Amino acid sequence: MASQEGLDRWRVADGEEARLTPGASADAEVWSRGFLPFRVRAPGSYRLRADFPGTAVVLGALTFEVLSETELPEDGLVVYRMRPWPAGEVVRDRVVYGEALVRSAQAERELALGRARARPFRFLLYPIVGLLPEEDQVRLSERLGLYAVTATLVSGLLEAFLILLVPVLLARRDPAFAILAVTGAAGFALLALPALGRAFAAYFLRETGGSAPVVLVLETLRALGLRLVHADRTLVPLTRAAFWERLARPDVVTQDGDGSLVYRGLLPHLGWDGTHPIERGGDYWQVVPEPAAFDRGRLLHTYRLVPMASAADAGSRPPEAPPALAYANEVLAQVRSEWDQWNEGFLWMTSLFRASLQERAFDHRGGPAAVRRATFSTCSAEALVAVYLLVFLPGPPGDPIGPVLGVAAVVLLADAAWRVRSALAGRYAPSLLRWVLPSHLLRPERIAYQAHRDAERRLLAR
């Protein structure tokens, strides 16, 4: 734990301490064995921008502003020099110096060290990591310093190459296998299609995905309750599941003494870059983006909203503030517009997707009632295919494909019956076919997620 040695020194660990230094070049200093999440004061430009204050660091009952950052390579230390917080200036980024702050910084240094150790083995890690499901692949890539899209591309190409290599090796090993290899080449080509599809999606769409057999095994183990680690989706990196979960979280809104509002969230607000004001009830707010802060594995994005001219008479009422979900509503409006365009021609396909996806596609159009007709149509198609398989394709006696077709027909009939029951009960009715449909490659599910994922990646790279 952090200990205070007297009234002018705070020691957390060896080489990690803060102390008051009145009479020296600065009034207080923080010494650390690595960089800390402090921002130094940035000078402004004449008549264009005022000085941007440094991080407000709390030492005991006093608050200081970070003025400079000095690295001492020979000692392996970094020194931050500070002064008392200027009177009358609004405190923005407040950081309490203590054990929690230092432990978070140490965790980031250990992560950087692990990435440095894994760097020589990237040529082996990329194809192996690329086999994992999307979320696990993204998180492990972040930990090892890899790029998940590249891992999917390399893994997909290598997997397809190995599958297509099997008949060639069989033919070379024994001439008796030549006929088998030639006749089975088409089958091996079909087996390689999913791997080539992953590589295609990674190269052209920048999408991440795992190998179908590996994903099936891991998802089965998770369904049996064998998940070893519970992923905290508020932590970096931003995965697809984490994106939708964070989007549903309202921003934390606080009010400063100067009348401005501070919005803090776990997603970068891409449209809040300060170039366009935000309108709410006839009132306008100017957005002032503030630097993102890395806090205990989470990337916090801060935006200050300053009231501008109001449609109402000045002073008649306080301006109406945007809600905590204002940015989330903007993103969801774009997603719903994309879904509306897609559903103009492919409503039947959307009715097969998982329930959470159908909620984004139809909740603003009336919910399950908006897709009920398409659900009944696809259920009828499933039933017709199942009857065809059972009646017209029995196969000769001893046909090995017959039982497979029979099981497929029963599964289709059961799926259609369950979906009809769900639709009649007023619920969304996803199909078992959703497991083989690449819904994550569609624009409504891909564009918003990729934009925020790339924005977070750029911030972390800084």
Residue pairs with C-beta under 8 A, 6 or more apart in sequence:
1 99
2 10
2 11
2 12
2 98
2 99
2 102
3 10
3 11
3 12
4 10
4 11
4 60
5 11
7 20
7 60
8 19
8 20
9 17
9 18
9 19
9 20
10 17
10 18
10 19
10 59
10 60
10 97
10 98
11 17
12 98
12 99
12 102
13 102
14 33
15 31
15 32
15 33
15 76
15 77
16 31
16 32
16 33
16 102
17 30
17 31
18 28
18 29
18 30
18 31
18 57
18 59
18 97
19 28
19 29
19 31
20 27
20 28
20 59
20 62
21 27
21 28
21 29
25 81
26 67
26 68
26 81
26 82
26 83
27 64
27 82
27 83
27 84
28 57
28 59
28 62
28 64
28 81
28 82
28 83
29 79
29 80
29 81
29 82
30 36
30 38
30 57
30 79
30 80
30 82
30 97
31 77
31 78
31 79
32 77
32 78
32 80
32 102
32 105
33 76
33 77
33 78
33 109
34 78
34 105
34 106
34 109
35 69
35 78
35 105
36 78
36 80
36 101
36 102
36 105
37 55
37 95
37 101
37 104
37 105
37 293
37 294
37 295
38 54
38 55
38 57
38 66
38 69
38 80
38 95
39 54
39 55
39 66
39 93
39 291
40 54
40 55
40 66
40 67
40 68
40 69
40 80
41 51
41 52
41 53
41 54
41 65
41 66
41 67
42 51
42 52
42 54
43 51
44 50
44 51
44 52
53 65
53 86
53 89
53 92
54 65
54 66
54 67
54 82
55 65
55 66
55 93
55 94
55 95
56 63
56 64
56 65
56 85
56 91
56 92
56 93
56 94
56 95
57 63
57 64
57 65
57 66
57 80
57 82
57 95
57 96
57 97
58 64
58 94
58 95
58 96
58 97
59 97
62 84
63 84
63 85
63 91
63 94
64 82
64 83
64 84
64 85
65 82
65 83
65 84
65 85
65 86
66 80
66 81
66 82
67 81
67 82
67 83
68 80
68 81
69 78
69 79
69 80
70 78
70 79
70 80
70 81
71 77
71 78
71 79
72 78
72 79
85 91
90 256
90 257
90 258
92 262
92 290
92 302
92 304
93 290
93 291
93 293
93 302
95 101
100 296
104 294
104 295
104 296
104 297
107 296
107 297
108 294
111 143
114 143
114 144
114 145
115 143
115 144
115 145
116 145
118 125
118 144
118 145
118 146
119 145
122 145
122 146
125 144
125 146
125 151
126 146
126 150
126 151
126 154
126 155
127 151
127 154
127 155
127 158
127 159
128 155
129 137
129 140
129 141
129 144
129 146
129 148
129 151
129 155
130 137
130 148
130 151
130 152
130 153
130 154
130 155
130 156
130 198
130 210
130 211
131 155
131 159
131 210
131 211
131 214
132 140
132 210
132 214
132 215
132 218
133 210
133 214
133 215
133 218
133 219
134 148
134 208
134 209
134 210
134 239
134 240
134 440
135 231
135 239
135 240
135 241
135 242
136 210
136 218
137 148
137 151
137 152
137 208
137 210
138 148
138 208
138 237
138 238
138 239
139 231
139 237
139 239
140 146
141 147
141 148
141 151
141 237
142 148
142 236
142 237
148 208
149 202
149 206
149 207
149 208
150 202
151 208
152 198
152 199
152 201
152 202
152 207
152 208
152 209
152 210
153 198
153 199
153 202
153 203
155 195
155 198
155 211
156 195
156 196
156 197
156 198
156 199
156 200
156 202
156 211
157 195
157 196
157 199
159 192
159 195
159 198
159 211
160 192
160 195
160 196
160 199
163 188
163 191
163 192
163 195
164 188
164 189
164 192
166 188
167 180
167 181
167 182
167 184
167 185
167 188
168 181
170 177
170 180
170 181
171 177
171 178
171 181
171 182
194 211
194 212
195 211
197 438
198 209
198 210
198 211
201 207
201 209
201 438
201 441
202 208
202 209
205 441
205 446
206 450
207 440
207 441
207 446
207 450
209 440
221 227
232 297
233 239
233 241
233 242
233 245
233 246
234 242
234 246
234 266
234 298
235 297
235 298
236 297
236 298
236 299
236 456
236 460
237 453
237 456
237 457
237 460
238 246
238 267
238 452
238 453
238 456
240 440
240 445
240 449
243 267
243 448
243 449
243 452
243 453
244 356
244 449
246 265
246 266
246 267
247 267
247 328
247 331
247 332
248 328
249 265
249 266
250 265
250 323
250 324
250 325
250 328
251 263
251 264
251 265
251 324
251 325
251 326
251 327
252 263
252 264
252 265
252 324
253 261
253 262
253 263
253 264
253 321
253 324
254 261
254 262
254 264
255 261
255 262
256 262
256 304
259 306
259 307
260 288
260 304
260 305
260 306
260 307
261 285
261 304
261 305
261 321
262 302
262 303
262 304
262 305
263 269
263 302
263 303
263 304
263 305
263 322
263 324
263 326
263 327
264 300
264 301
264 302
264 303
265 300
265 301
265 327
266 298
266 299
266 300
266 301
267 301
267 327
267 452
268 292
268 301
268 452
268 455
268 456
268 459
269 289
269 301
269 303
269 327
270 451
270 452
270 455
271 327
271 330
272 278
272 287
272 289
272 303
272 327
273 287
273 289
274 286
274 287
274 288
274 289
276 287
277 284
277 285
277 286
277 287
277 308
278 284
278 285
278 287
278 305
278 322
278 326
279 285
280 319
280 320
280 321
280 322
280 326
281 320
282 310
282 311
282 312
282 320
283 307
283 308
283 310
283 311
283 312
283 319
283 320
284 307
284 308
284 309
284 310
285 305
285 306
285 307
285 308
285 319
285 321
285 322
286 305
286 306
286 307
286 308
287 303
287 304
287 305
288 303
288 304
288 305
288 306
289 302
289 303
289 304
290 302
290 303
290 304
291 302
292 299
292 300
292 301
292 302
292 459
293 299
293 300
293 302
294 300
299 456
299 459
299 460
305 321
305 322
307 319
310 319
323 329
331 448
332 360
334 447
334 448
335 360
335 444
335 448
336 360
336 361
336 364
338 443
338 444
338 447
339 350
339 360
339 361
339 362
339 444
340 365
342 350
342 361
342 442
342 443
342 444
343 350
343 361
347 371
347 374
348 374
348 377
348 378
349 437
350 357
350 358
350 361
350 362
350 371
350 374
351 358
351 371
351 374
351 375
351 377
351 378
351 429
351 431
352 378
352 430
352 431
352 433
352 434
352 437
353 361
353 430
353 434
353 437
353 439
354 430
354 434
354 439
355 427
355 428
355 430
357 439
357 445
358 368
358 371
358 428
358 430
359 428
360 444
361 371
361 444
362 368
362 370
362 371
362 428
367 426
368 423
368 426
368 427
368 428
368 429
369 426
371 428
372 423
375 419
375 420
375 423
375 429
376 420
376 423
378 419
378 431
379 416
379 419
379 420
379 423
379 429
380 416
382 412
382 413
382 415
382 416
382 419
382 431
383 412
383 413
383 416
385 409
385 412
386 408
386 409
386 410
386 412
386 413
386 416
387 409
389 405
389 406
389 408
389 409
389 412
390 406
390 409
393 402
393 405
394 402
395 401
395 402
395 405
411 432
415 431
415 432
415 433
418 429
419 429
419 430
419 431
420 429
422 428
422 429
423 429
439 445
440 446
